[in-house]
Amino acid sequence: MHTLMMTPEADVLTRREAAARLGVTTRTLDRWAMQGRGPAYSLTGDRKGRALYSSATIAEWLESRRRTASR
């Protein structure tokens, strides 16, 4: 059994939790991952491991997408 170290600065979210925080579906996060888009994530185990996102990474990604005017 693996234990994740969790601190307030670096809490870890599953893909489902990350999707809920971003207001998108897990399928959207899957697609973004396949396209190399969206917030960075880490995989546990082998290639089919579980995707994990940090809250800080999600916040940084959202900030990088902030716009002051529409195109």
Rosetta constraint file for C-alpha pairs under 8 A:
AtomPair CA 6 CA 10 HARMONIC 6.40 0.50
AtomPair CA 6 CA 11 HARMONIC 5.31 0.50
AtomPair CA 6 CA 12 HARMONIC 6.88 0.50
AtomPair CA 7 CA 11 HARMONIC 5.70 0.50
AtomPair CA 9 CA 56 HARMONIC 7.29 0.50
AtomPair CA 10 CA 54 HARMONIC 5.92 0.50
AtomPair CA 10 CA 55 HARMONIC 6.46 0.50
AtomPair CA 10 CA 56 HARMONIC 6.46 0.50
AtomPair CA 11 CA 54 HARMONIC 5.73 0.50
AtomPair CA 11 CA 55 HARMONIC 5.92 0.50
AtomPair CA 11 CA 56 HARMONIC 7.96 0.50
AtomPair CA 12 CA 52 HARMONIC 6.30 0.50
AtomPair CA 12 CA 53 HARMONIC 5.65 0.50
AtomPair CA 12 CA 54 HARMONIC 4.64 0.50
AtomPair CA 12 CA 55 HARMONIC 6.47 0.50
AtomPair CA 13 CA 17 HARMONIC 5.51 0.50
AtomPair CA 13 CA 18 HARMONIC 5.76 0.50
AtomPair CA 13 CA 52 HARMONIC 5.58 0.50
AtomPair CA 13 CA 53 HARMONIC 5.03 0.50
AtomPair CA 13 CA 54 HARMONIC 5.95 0.50
AtomPair CA 13 CA 55 HARMONIC 6.91 0.50
AtomPair CA 14 CA 18 HARMONIC 6.07 0.50
AtomPair CA 14 CA 50 HARMONIC 7.62 0.50
AtomPair CA 14 CA 51 HARMONIC 6.34 0.50
AtomPair CA 14 CA 52 HARMONIC 4.93 0.50
AtomPair CA 14 CA 53 HARMONIC 6.33 0.50
AtomPair CA 15 CA 19 HARMONIC 5.98 0.50
AtomPair CA 15 CA 26 HARMONIC 6.31 0.50
AtomPair CA 15 CA 29 HARMONIC 7.33 0.50
AtomPair CA 15 CA 50 HARMONIC 7.98 0.50
AtomPair CA 15 CA 51 HARMONIC 5.92 0.50
AtomPair CA 15 CA 52 HARMONIC 6.19 0.50
AtomPair CA 15 CA 53 HARMONIC 6.96 0.50
AtomPair CA 16 CA 20 HARMONIC 6.26 0.50
AtomPair CA 16 CA 25 HARMONIC 7.76 0.50
AtomPair CA 16 CA 26 HARMONIC 5.74 0.50
AtomPair CA 17 CA 21 HARMONIC 6.23 0.50
AtomPair CA 18 CA 22 HARMONIC 6.20 0.50
AtomPair CA 18 CA 53 HARMONIC 6.67 0.50
AtomPair CA 18 CA 58 HARMONIC 7.71 0.50
AtomPair CA 19 CA 23 HARMONIC 5.90 0.50
AtomPair CA 19 CA 24 HARMONIC 5.06 0.50
AtomPair CA 19 CA 25 HARMONIC 5.49 0.50
AtomPair CA 19 CA 26 HARMONIC 5.50 0.50
AtomPair CA 19 CA 29 HARMONIC 6.71 0.50
AtomPair CA 20 CA 24 HARMONIC 6.30 0.50
AtomPair CA 20 CA 25 HARMONIC 7.20 0.50
AtomPair CA 24 CA 28 HARMONIC 6.29 0.50
AtomPair CA 24 CA 29 HARMONIC 7.44 0.50
AtomPair CA 25 CA 29 HARMONIC 6.67 0.50
AtomPair CA 26 CA 30 HARMONIC 6.13 0.50
AtomPair CA 27 CA 31 HARMONIC 6.14 0.50
AtomPair CA 28 CA 32 HARMONIC 6.09 0.50
AtomPair CA 29 CA 33 HARMONIC 6.05 0.50
AtomPair CA 29 CA 38 HARMONIC 7.06 0.50
AtomPair CA 30 CA 34 HARMONIC 6.33 0.50
AtomPair CA 31 CA 35 HARMONIC 6.22 0.50
AtomPair CA 32 CA 36 HARMONIC 5.98 0.50
AtomPair CA 32 CA 37 HARMONIC 4.66 0.50
AtomPair CA 32 CA 38 HARMONIC 5.42 0.50
AtomPair CA 33 CA 37 HARMONIC 5.82 0.50
AtomPair CA 33 CA 38 HARMONIC 6.63 0.50
AtomPair CA 38 CA 61 HARMONIC 7.38 0.50
AtomPair CA 39 CA 53 HARMONIC 7.77 0.50
AtomPair CA 39 CA 57 HARMONIC 6.49 0.50
AtomPair CA 39 CA 58 HARMONIC 5.75 0.50
AtomPair CA 39 CA 61 HARMONIC 5.56 0.50
AtomPair CA 40 CA 53 HARMONIC 6.95 0.50
AtomPair CA 40 CA 57 HARMONIC 6.64 0.50
AtomPair CA 40 CA 58 HARMONIC 7.77 0.50
AtomPair CA 41 CA 51 HARMONIC 6.18 0.50
AtomPair CA 41 CA 52 HARMONIC 5.49 0.50
AtomPair CA 41 CA 53 HARMONIC 4.76 0.50
AtomPair CA 41 CA 54 HARMONIC 7.38 0.50
AtomPair CA 42 CA 51 HARMONIC 5.58 0.50
AtomPair CA 42 CA 52 HARMONIC 5.22 0.50
AtomPair CA 42 CA 53 HARMONIC 6.55 0.50
AtomPair CA 43 CA 47 HARMONIC 7.28 0.50
AtomPair CA 43 CA 48 HARMONIC 7.89 0.50
AtomPair CA 43 CA 49 HARMONIC 5.36 0.50
AtomPair CA 43 CA 50 HARMONIC 5.43 0.50
AtomPair CA 43 CA 51 HARMONIC 4.60 0.50
AtomPair CA 43 CA 52 HARMONIC 6.21 0.50
AtomPair CA 44 CA 49 HARMONIC 4.70 0.50
AtomPair CA 44 CA 50 HARMONIC 5.28 0.50
AtomPair CA 44 CA 51 HARMONIC 6.59 0.50
AtomPair CA 44 CA 52 HARMONIC 7.51 0.50
AtomPair CA 45 CA 49 HARMONIC 4.93 0.50
AtomPair CA 45 CA 50 HARMONIC 7.52 0.50
AtomPair CA 53 CA 57 HARMONIC 6.95 0.50
AtomPair CA 53 CA 58 HARMONIC 7.17 0.50
AtomPair CA 54 CA 58 HARMONIC 6.45 0.50
AtomPair CA 55 CA 59 HARMONIC 6.18 0.50
AtomPair CA 56 CA 60 HARMONIC 6.12 0.50
AtomPair CA 57 CA 61 HARMONIC 6.07 0.50
AtomPair CA 58 CA 62 HARMONIC 6.15 0.50
AtomPair CA 59 CA 63 HARMONIC 6.14 0.50
AtomPair CA 60 CA 64 HARMONIC 6.15 0.50
AtomPair CA 61 CA 65 HARMONIC 6.52 0.50
AtomPair CA 62 CA 66 HARMONIC 6.54 0.50
